[in-house]
Amino acid sequence: MTKKATKNYNNESISSLKGADRVRLRPGVIFGSDGIDGCEHSVFEILSNSIDEAREGFGKVIEITLFKDGSVQVKDYGRGMPVDFNKNENRYNWELIFCELYAGGKYKNNSGENYEFSLGLNGLGTCATQYSSEYMDAVILRDDTKYTLHFEKGENIGGLNKEPFPSKKTGTTIKWKPDRNVFTDINIPSEYFDDVLKKQAIVNAGLKFIFTNENTGETKEFLYENGIKDYLSELDGGKGITGIVYYETETKGRDREDKPEYKLKFETAFCFNNEVNSLLYFHNSSFLEYGGSPDKAVKNAFVYAIDKYIKQNNLYKKGEKKISFSDVQDSLILIINSFSTVTSYENQTKKSVTNKFIQDAMTEYFRQWLEIYFIENKIEADKIANQVLANKRSRETAEKTRVTMRKKLTGTIDISNRVEKFVNCRTKDVSRRELYIVEGDSALGSCKLGRDAEFQAIMPVRGKILNCLKSDYGKIFKNDIITDLLKVLGCGVEIKSKHSDMYSFDLSQLKWSKIIICTDADVDGYQIRTLILTMLYRLVPTLIKEKKVFIAESPLFEINTGKKTYFAYSETEKTSILSKLEGKKYNIQRSKGLGENQPEMMWETTMNPESRRLIQVLPSDEEKTKQIFELLLGENLKGRKKHIENDGYKYIDFSDIS
């Protein structure tokens, strides 16, 4: 039996949102989100109006202020918004601009009237931001008059105020506070302003943005006199494998035969660089996070032109697969700054454009001009082709290595059956489990007998481990000692590669609370310890950052009085112990290797949590760590020789020299 509905759903159930509620109750529809992203976009809607004015040639400076209470002010020196009475609409313009969605002065841009190339064409921005504000104040200077308006929660208070202002100064200043009742978060970080204003300075050559943050008292200026050319030079840093290429053009077309013809103009700058890669697309000054039509054009044209050049010059190996765009992108820095009088944005947030004509026109243009560029610049064309092929082959090698690693590091969960001589512990409680990485089979025996089998596991390292700093990944992952150790750790590997991760690292899959490196206190032991640390540093550095890695100190001396044995871990400690044994008979000897120790001694000196000494491997400055590893185990032979000359004596044991 079905349950009867308790409420009627009939003709009177349908309702519509009116006035400010259209935005205040559904901000995500206009701004894409009711969170901080939507709040940030509401700011951009006001900013874009000032940018449009500057693009039309009115005003070269825009001032933005973030106040301590979260309110924002945008001030421009344009012509000033027309807010007085509009005879055509029989209403005041301020009502249309601030209180009417889909009203504005940019609808006739394709017919050559105001704002031919504009960020805001939908007539939503100023009104939508006003509706979503706790309050908004507008000051407009134009026609020798100062106009002021005040709004609270989407409603105008006091109408339009006018007073004479005989001056050549014109412009619009809008200050408002995003409403916490509309957005879940209104605390816009200063980084948002830094990012947006820098991008707008890049694509609006010569337009200066001045940002003042009252929270910090800091003022920043953003200005690129030559626009995208200056910024591309900044990204390239003079390290490009090619020079900077710049093109600009203007054309007309339509998205469909029955659609109106519109104007398109765009400029592009690009170069190839081994260290930096970046693709940035802007349309009508709006940053296209997802690209859309320009991105599709670039992918198509660059692959087409470079592949064609490689084939013409017989640079592919026999049977080699064609390049992909990821191979091009790995070394490409490119910026496109485009404008059109008709634009199809994916939605109001303008993160992607979908115009078919824009895609087709850019594709054809890039194909033609890249072919001409390659013919006229043979040396640079060869550099590009060879670099793209190198990227491709590196990617394919990385993919093969990733597949090999996945096969080696995955399989049954019972690692004790898959890893030679690994000795597991009983507890499944990861917070208690400890893994001792020990030196050789002899140490395995004494550690196995001396441990607490409940929570201590043993992994022996058979012989000297591979130097992971000087080996490529292919060689590293063919090494059974390394792959076995990675299996035992259980968390995968983390490899920094522009070809994506070879294997997904997951700290939550780590099977141990402590990873303890336990080697003899001699030259060989120190070397093995360093090689193990190097392996961890290169393949699983997060374990060091998360303070999971330790070194077990081994005693250097055993001092036996007959009744009791003392262990000294340094010369200083030996001297201190001997000073307390004055008048007593004792026997002193160098401590044996781990494999020669009795289980009771192993437990007391190295494995008992109450008496052992562990050195935690701390994450120091990354660059400094890298330099130290490179000095000890890398290609810096000259530096290592100097280090041995200056500091080698500190690590040499002279006790056996007669």
C-alpha positions as CSV (number, residue, x, y, z in Angstrom):
1,M,0.0,0.0,0.0
2,T,1.5,3.4,-1.0
3,K,1.7,6.2,1.4
4,K,-0.4,9.3,0.5
5,A,1.4,12.6,-0.1
6,T,0.8,15.0,2.7
7,K,1.2,18.1,0.5
8,N,-0.6,19.1,-2.7
9,Y,1.5,19.8,-5.8
10,N,-0.7,21.8,-8.2
11,N,-0.8,24.9,-10.4
12,E,-0.3,27.2,-7.4
13,S,2.9,25.3,-6.4
14,I,5.0,27.0,-9.1
15,S,6.7,30.2,-8.1
16,S,9.5,32.4,-9.3
17,L,12.3,34.3,-7.6
18,K,12.0,38.1,-8.0
19,G,14.3,41.1,-7.6
20,A,17.4,40.5,-5.4
21,D,16.2,37.0,-4.4
22,R,17.2,35.8,-7.8
23,V,20.8,36.2,-6.8
24,R,20.7,36.1,-3.0
25,L,18.9,32.8,-2.8
26,R,20.7,31.1,-5.7
27,P,24.2,32.8,-6.0
28,G,25.7,29.6,-7.6
29,V,23.6,30.1,-10.7
30,I,25.2,33.5,-11.5
31,F,28.7,33.1,-9.8
32,G,29.2,29.4,-10.2
33,S,29.4,28.8,-6.5
34,D,27.9,30.1,-3.1
35,G,31.4,29.7,-1.5
36,I,34.6,31.7,-1.7
37,D,34.9,31.0,-5.5
38,G,31.6,32.7,-6.1
39,C,32.4,35.6,-3.9
40,E,35.7,36.1,-5.7
41,H,33.9,36.0,-9.0
42,S,31.5,38.7,-7.8
43,V,34.5,41.0,-7.3
44,F,35.7,40.2,-10.9
45,E,32.4,41.3,-12.3
46,I,32.9,44.9,-10.9
47,L,36.6,44.9,-11.9
48,S,35.8,43.8,-15.4
49,N,33.6,46.9,-16.0
50,S,36.6,49.2,-15.2
51,I,38.9,47.1,-17.4
52,D,36.4,47.4,-20.3
53,E,36.5,51.2,-19.9
54,A,40.3,51.2,-20.0
55,R,40.3,49.0,-23.1
56,E,38.2,51.6,-24.8
57,G,40.9,54.1,-24.1
58,F,39.5,55.8,-21.0
59,G,41.7,55.6,-17.9
60,K,45.1,54.0,-17.5
61,V,45.0,53.2,-13.8
62,I,42.6,51.1,-11.8
63,E,42.8,51.1,-8.0
64,I,41.6,48.1,-5.9
65,T,41.4,48.1,-2.1
66,L,40.7,45.2,0.3
67,F,39.5,46.5,3.7
68,K,39.9,44.9,7.0
69,D,36.2,44.1,7.3
70,G,36.2,42.2,4.0
71,S,34.7,45.0,1.9
72,V,36.2,45.8,-1.5
73,Q,36.6,49.0,-3.5
74,V,37.3,49.4,-7.2
75,K,38.1,52.8,-8.5
76,D,38.7,53.7,-12.2
77,Y,39.3,56.9,-14.2
78,G,37.0,56.1,-17.1
79,R,34.1,58.1,-18.4
80,G,31.9,57.3,-15.4
81,M,28.8,55.2,-15.6
82,P,25.7,56.9,-17.2
83,V,23.3,56.7,-14.3
84,D,20.8,59.6,-15.1
85,F,17.4,59.4,-16.8
86,N,17.2,57.2,-20.0
87,K,14.5,58.5,-22.3
88,N,14.6,55.3,-24.5
89,E,13.9,53.1,-21.5
90,N,11.8,55.7,-19.7
91,R,13.8,54.7,-16.5
92,Y,17.0,55.9,-14.7
93,N,20.1,54.1,-15.9
94,W,21.2,53.4,-12.4
95,E,18.1,51.2,-12.0
96,L,19.0,49.3,-15.1
97,I,22.7,48.9,-14.2
98,F,22.4,48.2,-10.5
99,C,18.9,46.6,-10.2
100,E,18.2,44.9,-13.5
101,L,19.7,41.6,-14.6
102,Y,20.4,41.5,-18.4
103,A,20.7,45.2,-18.8
104,G,23.8,47.1,-19.9
105,G,25.6,49.1,-22.6
106,K,27.4,46.2,-24.3
107,Y,24.7,44.4,-26.3
108,K,25.3,46.2,-29.6
109,N,29.1,45.6,-29.6
110,N,29.1,43.6,-32.8
111,S,27.6,46.5,-34.7
112,G,30.5,48.7,-33.9
113,E,29.0,50.7,-31.0
114,N,30.3,50.8,-27.4
115,Y,32.7,48.1,-26.0
116,E,33.5,46.2,-29.2
117,F,35.7,43.7,-27.2
118,S,34.3,43.4,-23.7
119,L,34.7,41.1,-20.7
120,G,31.0,41.7,-19.7
121,L,28.4,41.2,-22.3
122,N,25.5,39.6,-20.4
123,G,24.5,42.6,-18.3
124,L,24.7,40.6,-15.1
125,G,27.8,41.7,-13.3
126,T,27.1,45.0,-11.5
127,C,23.5,44.1,-10.6
128,A,24.4,40.6,-9.5
129,T,27.2,41.8,-7.2
130,Q,24.9,44.5,-5.8
131,Y,22.2,42.0,-5.1
132,S,24.7,39.7,-3.3
133,S,26.2,42.5,-1.1
134,E,25.5,43.5,2.5
135,Y,25.9,47.1,1.2
136,M,27.2,48.8,-1.9
137,D,28.1,52.5,-2.4
138,A,28.8,54.0,-5.8
139,V,30.3,57.3,-6.6
140,I,30.2,58.4,-10.3
141,L,31.9,61.5,-11.7
142,R,30.8,62.7,-15.1
143,D,29.1,65.6,-16.9
144,D,30.4,68.0,-14.2
145,T,28.3,66.1,-11.7
146,K,28.9,63.8,-8.7
147,Y,26.4,61.0,-8.5
148,T,26.1,58.8,-5.4
149,L,24.0,55.7,-4.7
150,H,23.6,53.5,-1.7
151,F,22.2,49.9,-1.5
152,E,21.6,47.5,1.4
153,K,21.0,43.8,0.8
154,G,19.9,44.4,-2.8
155,E,17.6,47.4,-2.1
156,N,18.3,51.0,-3.0
157,I,18.2,53.4,-0.1
158,G,17.6,57.1,-0.9
159,G,17.6,57.0,-4.7
160,L,20.1,58.9,-6.9
161,N,21.9,61.8,-5.2
162,K,23.4,64.5,-7.5
163,E,25.6,67.5,-6.7
164,P,27.6,69.8,-9.0
165,F,31.2,68.8,-9.5
166,P,32.8,71.1,-12.1
167,S,35.9,69.2,-12.9
168,K,37.7,67.4,-15.8
169,K,37.9,64.3,-13.5
170,T,35.7,61.4,-14.4
171,G,35.4,57.9,-13.2
172,T,33.5,55.3,-11.1
173,T,34.2,54.2,-7.6
174,I,32.3,51.2,-6.2
175,K,32.7,50.0,-2.6
176,W,30.8,47.0,-1.3
177,K,30.9,44.2,1.2
178,P,29.9,40.7,0.1
179,D,27.0,39.4,2.2
180,R,27.8,36.5,4.5
181,N,24.1,35.5,4.2
182,V,24.6,35.0,0.5
183,F,28.1,33.4,0.4
184,T,29.3,30.8,2.9
185,D,32.7,32.5,2.9
186,I,33.5,36.2,2.2
187,N,37.2,36.3,3.4
188,I,38.8,36.7,0.0
189,P,42.6,36.0,0.3
190,S,45.0,38.6,-1.0
191,E,46.5,35.9,-3.2
192,Y,43.3,36.0,-5.3
193,F,43.8,39.7,-6.0
194,D,47.5,39.2,-6.8
195,D,46.7,36.5,-9.3
196,V,43.8,38.2,-11.0
197,L,45.4,41.6,-11.2
198,K,48.7,40.2,-12.5
199,K,46.8,38.3,-15.2
200,Q,44.8,41.4,-16.2
201,A,48.0,43.4,-16.4
202,I,49.5,40.8,-18.7
203,V,46.7,41.0,-21.2
204,N,46.0,44.7,-21.0
205,A,49.3,46.2,-22.0
206,G,50.1,49.5,-20.4
207,L,47.2,49.3,-17.9
208,K,48.3,49.8,-14.3
209,F,46.6,48.1,-11.4
210,I,47.3,49.3,-7.9
211,F,46.2,46.9,-5.1
212,T,46.1,48.1,-1.4
213,N,45.6,45.5,1.3
214,E,44.5,47.2,4.5
215,N,45.0,44.0,6.5
216,T,48.8,44.1,5.8
217,G,49.2,47.8,4.9
218,E,50.9,46.6,1.7
219,T,50.4,48.2,-1.7
220,K,51.4,46.5,-5.0
221,E,51.4,47.6,-8.6
222,F,50.9,45.4,-11.6
223,L,52.0,46.6,-15.0
224,Y,53.3,45.0,-18.2
225,E,54.0,47.7,-20.8
226,N,54.3,45.2,-23.6
227,G,51.7,42.8,-22.3
228,I,52.1,39.1,-23.1
229,K,55.5,39.6,-24.7
230,D,56.9,40.9,-21.4
231,Y,55.3,38.2,-19.3
232,L,56.5,35.4,-21.7
233,S,60.0,36.8,-21.3
234,E,59.6,36.7,-17.5
235,L,58.5,33.1,-17.6
236,D,61.2,32.1,-20.0
237,G,63.9,33.7,-17.9
238,G,66.3,33.7,-20.9
239,K,66.7,29.9,-20.6
240,G,64.6,29.0,-23.6
241,I,65.9,26.6,-26.3
242,T,64.3,28.9,-28.9
243,G,63.7,32.7,-29.1
244,I,60.3,34.2,-28.4
245,V,57.9,34.1,-31.3
246,Y,55.1,36.7,-31.5
247,Y,52.2,36.9,-33.9
248,E,49.0,39.0,-34.1
249,T,46.2,39.0,-36.6
250,E,42.6,40.0,-37.1
251,T,39.8,38.3,-39.1
252,K,36.1,37.8,-39.5
253,G,33.9,34.7,-39.6
254,R,30.8,33.0,-38.3
255,D,30.1,29.9,-36.2
256,R,27.4,28.7,-38.5
257,E,26.1,29.8,-41.9
258,D,22.9,31.3,-40.5
259,K,24.7,33.1,-37.6
260,P,26.0,36.7,-37.8
261,E,29.6,37.4,-38.9
262,Y,31.8,38.7,-36.1
263,K,35.3,40.1,-35.6
264,L,38.1,38.1,-34.1
265,K,41.6,39.4,-33.2
266,F,44.3,37.7,-31.2
267,E,47.9,37.9,-30.3
268,T,50.1,35.0,-29.3
269,A,53.6,34.6,-27.9
270,F,55.4,31.3,-27.4
271,C,58.8,29.7,-27.0
272,F,60.2,26.3,-26.1
273,N,62.0,25.8,-22.8
274,N,63.4,22.8,-21.0
275,E,62.7,23.9,-17.5
276,V,59.4,25.7,-17.7
277,N,56.1,25.0,-19.4
278,S,52.9,26.9,-19.3
279,L,49.7,27.4,-21.4
280,L,47.7,30.5,-20.7
281,Y,44.5,31.5,-22.6
282,F,42.7,34.8,-22.3
283,H,39.6,36.0,-24.1
284,N,38.3,39.5,-24.0
285,S,40.7,39.9,-21.0
286,S,39.1,37.0,-19.1
287,F,41.4,34.2,-18.1
288,L,40.2,30.9,-19.6
289,E,41.0,28.3,-17.0
290,Y,39.7,25.5,-19.1
291,G,40.6,27.1,-22.5
292,G,38.0,25.7,-24.8
293,S,38.3,26.8,-28.5
294,P,41.9,28.3,-28.3
295,D,43.2,25.2,-26.4
296,K,41.8,22.8,-29.0
297,A,43.3,24.9,-31.8
298,V,46.8,24.9,-30.2
299,K,46.7,21.2,-29.6
300,N,45.7,20.5,-33.1
301,A,48.0,22.9,-34.9
302,F,51.2,22.3,-32.9
303,V,51.0,18.5,-33.2
304,Y,50.1,18.8,-36.9
305,A,53.0,21.2,-37.7
306,I,55.7,19.5,-35.6
307,D,54.7,16.0,-36.7
308,K,54.8,17.1,-40.3
309,Y,58.3,18.6,-39.8
310,I,59.6,15.4,-38.1
311,K,58.3,13.3,-40.9
312,Q,59.8,15.5,-43.6
313,N,63.2,15.4,-42.0
314,N,63.0,11.6,-41.2
315,L,63.5,12.1,-37.5
316,Y,61.2,9.3,-36.4
317,K,62.8,5.9,-35.8
318,K,61.5,3.0,-37.8
319,G,58.1,2.0,-36.5
320,E,58.0,4.8,-33.9
321,K,54.7,6.2,-32.8
322,K,53.6,9.7,-33.6
323,I,54.1,12.5,-31.1
324,S,51.2,13.6,-28.8
325,F,50.5,17.1,-27.5
326,S,51.8,16.2,-24.0
327,D,55.2,15.8,-25.7
328,V,54.9,19.3,-27.1
329,Q,53.4,20.8,-23.9
330,D,56.3,19.5,-21.8
331,S,58.6,22.2,-23.3
332,L,56.1,24.8,-24.5
333,I,55.4,28.3,-23.0
334,L,52.5,29.8,-24.8
335,I,50.1,32.7,-24.2
336,I,47.1,33.6,-26.4
337,N,45.2,36.8,-25.8
338,S,42.1,36.9,-28.0
339,F,39.1,39.2,-28.5
340,S,35.8,38.7,-30.3
341,T,32.7,40.8,-30.8
342,V,30.5,37.6,-30.3
343,T,31.6,35.2,-27.7
344,S,30.0,31.9,-26.5
345,Y,31.2,31.3,-23.0
346,E,30.6,28.0,-21.4
347,N,28.8,29.8,-18.6
348,Q,28.8,33.1,-16.7
349,T,32.1,32.4,-14.9
350,K,33.8,32.6,-18.4
351,K,36.4,29.9,-17.9
352,S,36.0,28.5,-21.4
353,V,34.8,29.7,-24.8
354,T,33.1,27.4,-27.3
355,N,33.0,29.4,-30.5
356,K,33.5,27.1,-33.5
357,F,34.9,29.9,-35.7
358,I,37.5,30.9,-33.1
359,Q,38.7,27.3,-33.0
360,D,38.8,26.9,-36.8
361,A,40.4,30.3,-37.4
362,M,43.2,29.8,-34.8
363,T,43.9,26.2,-36.0
364,E,44.3,27.3,-39.6
365,Y,46.4,30.3,-38.6
366,F,48.8,28.4,-36.4
367,R,49.2,25.6,-38.9
368,Q,50.2,28.0,-41.6
369,W,52.5,30.2,-39.6
370,L,54.3,27.4,-37.8
371,E,55.1,25.9,-41.2
372,I,56.5,29.2,-42.4
373,Y,58.4,29.6,-39.1
374,F,60.0,26.2,-39.4
375,I,61.1,26.9,-43.0
376,E,62.6,30.3,-42.1
377,N,64.2,29.2,-38.8
378,K,65.7,25.7,-39.6
379,I,68.1,25.7,-36.5
380,E,65.2,26.4,-34.1
381,A,62.9,24.0,-35.9
382,D,65.4,21.2,-35.4
383,K,65.8,22.1,-31.7
384,I,62.0,22.0,-31.3
385,A,61.6,18.7,-33.2
386,N,64.5,17.0,-31.3
387,Q,63.2,18.2,-27.9
388,V,59.7,17.1,-28.6
389,L,61.0,13.7,-29.7
390,A,63.1,13.5,-26.5
391,N,60.1,14.3,-24.4
392,K,58.1,11.6,-26.2
393,R,60.7,8.9,-25.7
394,S,61.2,9.9,-22.0
395,R,57.4,9.7,-21.5
396,E,57.3,6.2,-23.1
397,T,60.2,5.0,-21.0
398,A,58.5,6.4,-17.9
399,E,55.3,4.6,-18.8
400,K,57.1,1.3,-19.2
401,T,58.8,1.8,-15.9
402,R,55.5,2.6,-14.2
403,V,54.0,-0.6,-15.6
404,T,57.0,-2.6,-14.4
405,M,56.8,-1.0,-10.9
406,R,53.1,-1.6,-10.6
407,K,53.6,-5.3,-11.4
408,K,56.4,-5.6,-8.9
409,L,54.8,-3.6,-6.0
410,T,51.4,-5.1,-6.2
411,G,50.1,-8.6,-5.6
412,T,49.2,-10.6,-2.6
413,I,49.0,-8.8,0.8
414,D,51.1,-11.5,2.6
415,I,54.5,-9.8,2.0
416,S,56.3,-12.3,4.2
417,N,55.7,-14.9,1.4
418,R,56.9,-12.6,-1.3
419,V,60.1,-11.0,0.2
420,E,63.1,-13.1,0.8
421,K,64.2,-13.4,4.4
422,F,61.8,-10.7,5.6
423,V,60.6,-11.5,9.2
424,N,57.2,-10.0,10.1
425,C,55.8,-9.2,13.5
426,R,52.5,-10.4,15.0
427,T,50.5,-7.2,15.6
428,K,48.4,-5.6,13.0
429,D,48.3,-2.3,14.9
430,V,50.3,0.0,12.6
431,S,50.8,2.5,15.4
432,R,53.0,-0.1,17.2
433,R,54.7,-1.8,14.3
434,E,58.4,-1.2,13.8
435,L,60.6,-2.2,10.9
436,Y,64.3,-2.8,11.5
437,I,66.3,-2.6,8.3
438,V,69.5,-4.5,9.2
439,E,72.8,-5.2,7.5
440,G,73.2,-8.7,6.2
441,D,72.1,-12.2,7.3
442,S,74.3,-12.4,10.4
443,A,72.6,-9.2,11.8
444,L,69.2,-10.8,10.8
445,G,69.9,-13.7,13.1
446,S,70.8,-11.7,16.2
447,C,68.1,-9.1,15.7
448,K,65.5,-11.8,15.1
449,L,66.4,-13.5,18.4
450,G,66.8,-10.3,20.3
451,R,63.6,-8.5,19.2
452,D,60.1,-8.4,20.6
453,A,58.3,-10.4,17.9
454,E,55.0,-8.9,18.9
455,F,55.7,-5.5,17.2
456,Q,59.3,-5.6,15.7
457,A,59.9,-6.9,12.2
458,I,63.3,-7.4,10.5
459,M,64.3,-6.7,6.8
460,P,67.9,-7.7,6.0
461,V,69.7,-5.8,3.3
462,R,71.8,-8.3,1.3
463,G,75.1,-6.6,0.4
464,K,75.6,-3.0,-0.6
465,I,72.4,-1.3,-1.8
466,L,72.3,0.5,-5.2
467,N,73.2,4.2,-5.2
468,C,69.8,5.6,-6.1
469,L,71.2,9.1,-6.6
470,K,73.3,8.1,-9.6
471,S,71.0,5.5,-11.1
472,D,68.0,6.0,-13.4
473,Y,64.6,4.6,-12.5
474,G,64.8,1.7,-14.9
475,K,68.0,0.4,-13.1
476,I,66.6,1.2,-9.7
477,F,63.4,-0.8,-10.1
478,K,65.3,-3.8,-11.5
479,N,67.1,-4.1,-8.2
480,D,65.5,-6.8,-6.1
481,I,66.8,-5.3,-2.8
482,I,65.1,-2.0,-3.5
483,T,61.8,-3.5,-4.8
484,D,61.6,-5.9,-1.8
485,L,62.1,-3.1,0.6
486,L,59.4,-1.0,-1.1
487,K,57.0,-4.0,-0.9
488,V,57.7,-4.2,2.8
489,L,57.1,-0.5,3.3
490,G,53.8,-0.8,1.5
491,C,53.2,2.8,0.6
492,G,54.4,2.8,-3.0
493,V,56.9,5.3,-4.4
494,E,56.7,9.0,-5.2
495,I,58.6,10.1,-8.3
496,K,58.7,13.6,-9.5
497,S,58.3,13.5,-13.2
498,K,56.8,15.8,-15.8
499,H,55.3,12.6,-17.3
500,S,53.1,12.1,-14.3
501,D,53.7,9.8,-11.3
502,M,55.1,6.4,-12.1
503,Y,53.4,4.9,-9.0
504,S,50.9,6.4,-6.7
505,F,52.3,7.1,-3.2
506,D,49.9,6.7,-0.4
507,L,51.1,7.4,3.1
508,S,48.0,5.7,4.7
509,Q,49.2,2.4,3.3
510,L,52.5,2.5,5.2
511,K,52.6,-0.5,7.4
512,W,55.0,0.8,10.1
513,S,55.1,3.5,12.7
514,K,58.9,3.5,12.7
515,I,61.4,2.6,10.1
516,I,64.7,2.0,11.9
517,I,68.0,1.7,10.0
518,C,70.4,-0.6,12.0
519,T,73.9,-1.0,10.7
520,D,77.4,-1.7,12.2
521,A,79.3,1.3,13.7
522,D,82.1,1.0,11.1
523,V,82.9,2.4,7.7
524,D,80.9,-0.2,5.8
525,G,78.0,0.2,8.1
526,Y,78.0,4.0,7.6
527,Q,78.1,3.6,3.9
528,I,75.2,1.1,3.9
529,R,73.2,3.5,6.2
530,T,73.9,6.4,3.8
531,L,72.8,4.4,0.8
532,I,69.5,3.3,2.5
533,L,68.8,6.9,3.5
534,T,69.5,8.0,-0.1
535,M,67.0,5.5,-1.4
536,L,64.4,6.7,1.0
537,Y,65.2,10.3,0.1
538,R,64.8,9.7,-3.6
539,L,61.8,7.3,-3.7
540,V,59.8,8.0,-0.5
541,P,60.9,11.5,0.8
542,T,57.5,11.9,2.6
543,L,58.6,9.3,5.1
544,I,61.4,11.6,6.2
545,K,59.2,14.6,6.2
546,E,56.6,12.8,8.3
547,K,59.4,11.8,10.8
548,K,59.0,8.1,10.3
549,V,62.7,7.3,9.7
550,F,65.2,6.6,12.5
551,I,68.8,5.4,12.9
552,A,69.6,2.9,15.7
553,E,72.8,3.8,17.5
554,S,75.1,0.9,18.1
555,P,77.5,1.1,21.0
556,L,81.2,1.6,20.2
557,F,82.6,0.1,23.5
558,E,81.7,-2.7,26.0
559,I,83.1,-2.1,29.5
560,N,82.7,-5.2,31.7
561,T,83.3,-5.2,35.5
562,G,82.4,-8.8,36.0
563,K,79.1,-7.9,37.7
564,K,77.9,-5.5,35.1
565,T,78.5,-4.5,31.5
566,Y,78.4,-0.8,30.5
567,F,77.9,0.3,26.9
568,A,79.5,3.5,25.6
569,Y,78.3,5.1,22.3
570,S,81.1,7.6,22.0
571,E,84.6,8.4,23.2
572,T,83.2,11.0,25.6
573,E,80.8,8.5,27.1
574,K,83.5,5.9,27.5
575,T,85.7,8.5,29.4
576,S,82.7,9.4,31.6
577,I,82.0,5.7,32.5
578,L,85.7,4.9,33.2
579,S,85.9,7.9,35.6
580,K,83.1,6.4,37.7
581,L,84.9,3.0,37.8
582,E,88.2,4.2,39.4
583,G,89.6,1.6,41.7
584,K,87.6,-1.2,40.1
585,K,88.8,-3.8,37.8
586,Y,87.2,-3.8,34.3
587,N,87.7,-5.0,30.8
588,I,87.2,-2.7,27.8
589,Q,86.8,-3.8,24.2
590,R,85.4,-2.4,20.9
591,S,81.9,-3.5,20.5
592,K,81.4,-6.4,18.0
593,G,79.4,-6.2,14.8
594,L,75.7,-6.7,15.1
595,G,75.9,-10.2,13.8
596,E,78.3,-11.2,16.6
597,N,76.2,-9.8,19.5
598,Q,74.2,-12.0,21.8
599,P,70.4,-11.6,21.6
600,E,70.3,-10.2,25.1
601,M,72.8,-7.5,24.2
602,M,70.9,-6.7,21.0
603,W,67.7,-6.3,23.0
604,E,69.2,-4.1,25.6
605,T,71.3,-1.8,23.4
606,T,69.4,-1.6,20.1
607,M,65.8,-2.9,20.3
608,N,64.4,-2.3,23.8
609,P,62.3,0.9,23.6
610,E,63.2,1.6,27.2
611,S,67.0,1.6,26.7
612,R,67.8,1.8,23.0
613,R,69.0,5.1,21.4
614,L,67.3,6.2,18.2
615,I,68.3,9.2,16.1
616,Q,65.3,10.6,14.3
617,V,66.1,11.6,10.7
618,L,64.7,15.1,10.5
619,P,63.5,16.9,7.3
620,S,66.0,19.7,7.0
621,D,66.0,22.3,4.2
622,E,65.3,20.5,1.0
623,E,68.0,22.2,-1.1
624,K,70.6,21.7,1.6
625,T,69.7,18.0,1.9
626,K,69.9,17.7,-1.9
627,Q,73.4,19.3,-1.9
628,I,74.7,17.0,0.9
629,F,73.5,13.8,-0.9
630,E,75.0,15.1,-4.1
631,L,78.3,15.8,-2.3
632,L,78.4,12.3,-0.7
633,L,77.0,10.1,-3.5
634,G,76.3,12.2,-6.6
635,E,78.4,13.5,-9.5
636,N,80.2,16.2,-7.6
637,L,83.6,14.4,-7.6
638,K,85.6,17.6,-7.1
639,G,83.5,18.6,-4.1
640,R,83.6,15.1,-2.6
641,K,87.4,15.1,-2.9
642,K,87.7,18.4,-1.1
643,H,85.3,17.2,1.6
644,I,87.5,14.1,2.2
645,E,90.6,16.2,2.4
646,N,89.1,18.7,4.9
647,D,86.9,16.5,7.0
648,G,87.8,12.8,6.3
649,Y,89.8,12.5,9.4
650,K,86.6,12.9,11.5
651,Y,85.3,9.6,10.1
652,I,88.4,7.4,10.2
653,D,88.9,4.9,13.0
654,F,92.6,5.1,14.1
655,S,92.2,2.6,17.0
656,D,93.4,-0.4,14.9
657,I,96.4,1.4,13.5
658,S,99.6,0.3,15.3
